Amino acid sequence: MLLGTLEAGGTKMVMGICDENMKILRSSSCPTRMPEETMKEILAFFEGEKLDAMGIATFGPADLHPQSPTYGNITNTPKLAWRDFPLLKTIQEALQVPCAIDTDVNAAALAEARYGAAKGLDNCLYLTVGTGIGGGLLCEGKLVHGMIHPEWGHLMLARREDDPLTRGVCPYHMICAEGLASGPSMQTRWAMPASELPDDHRGWDLEAYYLAQVCIAALFTVSTERIILGGGVMHHEALFPMIRQHVTQMLGGYLVSPRLADMDSLICPPDLYPNSGLIGGALLARQLME
């Protein structure tokens, strides 16, 4: 069985071909430019391959309702050239194979639950923290969509008084998670990229404070069993113990569960990085065949 997979990101597109065991046989990437030239590169990668099915893990927001006339379209994205672009339809018509689509973070959550950091669990949240913040949620073994799909990056947070950023960088909200804790927010706040902040810079504790609020929301609302934090900002591994410490303080001893005694497992990095989304796309394709 040959499964095509696309991790469609706002910065780059990653294409891959996997077998039924999720082994990546071949992969490539290209920058996310204008739709016409980007799609040309994507489709060229799959040309001549005898695929059985195709899975698409896309940046959002996206229309994920199969009964919708715009099913598979990217919708209200800040990347204006891609707004209302029919991603699923374009790929399906070109490749002429069964195609599945979901968000990139949902696909990553699925992959980590099947083969990675949440293996064996029916409930997990995958959060990516980078240019934006997004979250994919698996509840009782099923990916969550709802009215559209959950937007963890736009949860409203409590701004800390010592934050020099009085308004978040999100164009839609003043104090959402993406506006206060994404990579661009850190660069705006400290006038340098997160990757250049010294290890002892106070910005890391502030970042951990905001991400801990997102984790707390997940624990209190969907009672997830594991929170997996990926993305470029999370390459700074010292964030993890700081986040866990803030989460413990914010819980205030209210929740009681054996899982809370092992914060290192409860809040952890992905096992499949950097291929969580790519493998997740292949899993979406395999589900079509099953």
VENNORKA-V451163 format. One line per field, one symbol per residue. ss: DSSP state (H for helix, E for strand, L for the rest). psi: psi as a letter, one per 40 degrees, with the letter a starting at -180 (. if undefined). A space follows every 50 residues. Layout:
# VENNORKA-V451163
ss = ???
psi = ???
This chain:
# VENNORKA-V451163
ss = LLEEEEEELLLEEEEEEELLLLLEEEEEEEELLLHHHHHHHHHHHHLLLL LLEEEEEELLLELLLLLLLLLLEELLLLLHHHLLLEHHHHHHHHHLLEEE EEEHHHHHHHHHHHHLLLLLLLLEEEEEELLLEEEEEEELLEELLLLLLL LHHHLELLLLLLLLLLLLLLLLLLLEHHHHHLHHHHHHHHLLLHHHLLLL LHHHHHHHHHHHHHHHHHHHHLLLLLEEEELHHHHLLHHHHHHHHHHHHH HLLLLLLHHHHLHHHHEELLLLLLLHHHHHHHHHHHHHHL
psi = hhhihhhhiddihhiihiaeeehhdiiiiiihaidddddddddddehehg idihhhhiiaiihehdeiefheihbfiegddehehgdddddddddfihii iiidddddddddddebefheiehihhhhhbdahihhhhhfeihhcadcii gdefhhihhidehehdhiehedidfiddddeidddddddefiideehide hedddddddddddddddddddefieihhhaiddedgdedddddddddddd dfedihiddeegddddhiiidehfedddddddddddddd.
